[in-house]
Amino acid sequence: MKKLFPFGMVVMALLFASCVKEDKLGTTNNPVKLYFTPSVDSDTIASNSDHFIKFLEQETGFAFKTGIPTNYVAVVEAFGSSRADIGVMNSFGYIMANNKYGAEAKLKVIRYGEDHYRGQIIAHVDSGIKTVKDINGKKFAYTDPSSTSGFMFPKKILNDNAAEPSNTTFAIKHDNVVTMIYQRQVDAGATYYSPPSKDGQIRDARARVKTQFPDVEEKIKIVEITEAIPNDPFVFRKDLPTEVVTKFIAAVKKYLTTEKGQEIFKNIYSVEGVVDATDADYNGLRDMIKSINLDTEKLIK
């Protein structure tokens, strides 16, 4: 009997473990994990996403849990460690998540009526920089090494023009780059670009600091604009149940038809809608990555 008791305990433990494993994805004990790329302040994302999560739960019947990592690559790693089921990612983060972990893009966002965006190279008006070539020997700021608009596409422009800054730094966020240029910590930098509104209001990264620096348009000029980059995708973990994918996509599309939904996503990512996407939409980005010999494995690590 003494020998059977430990065996019985093992059986009980196995039965308990099997019960735990039976928690279906989307239940309270196993919520669908939704990650947001921290392209803006994490507090802004957190405070605005609560309403979105409640809407998702009502529409889909699933429980959700959000995550806001500290950088782009951490979202990629979340797919690799099964901490993320769905992610709102930047385009390059998606390429890494797809290559490494088989994650799939199913939606991409619409901004200002477009399903693509561009990067820009900006400079202080007193920097002496008139063309990209003038950046040679100057101080330059990028955003994040995995940012398409804030690093990769502008980096290609610098390479093509044989412009080598004397010093480069990664400021992580787009508004940080603008602030560094404004305060003359660097001469120039790279951020996202969006065309002005019909009434002439700027909508590129400079707009993010206009409250703090009302004369930012007069102090910082656009030197060059990159080619088109496919907009940020909603990315889904490989082998995520079809029911979860289908219901989530339907709920997001419905949410963005509501006035509150449009307000929330405008606050978070300046997003006004979504359209269906496929992996092939990002092949042009893959070609660009090859052209600058970017080591994606190193970024993931």
Helices and strands as residue ranges (DSSP letters): H 4-21, E 32-36, H 42-60, E 64-67, H 72-80, E 86-88, H 91-101, E 104-110, E 116-124, G 132-135, E 139-142, I 148-152, H 153-160, E 167-170, H 174-182, E 188-193, G 205-209, H 216-219, E 220-225, E 229-230, E 233-236, H 242-255, H 259-269, E 273-276, G 279-282, H 283-291, H 296-300
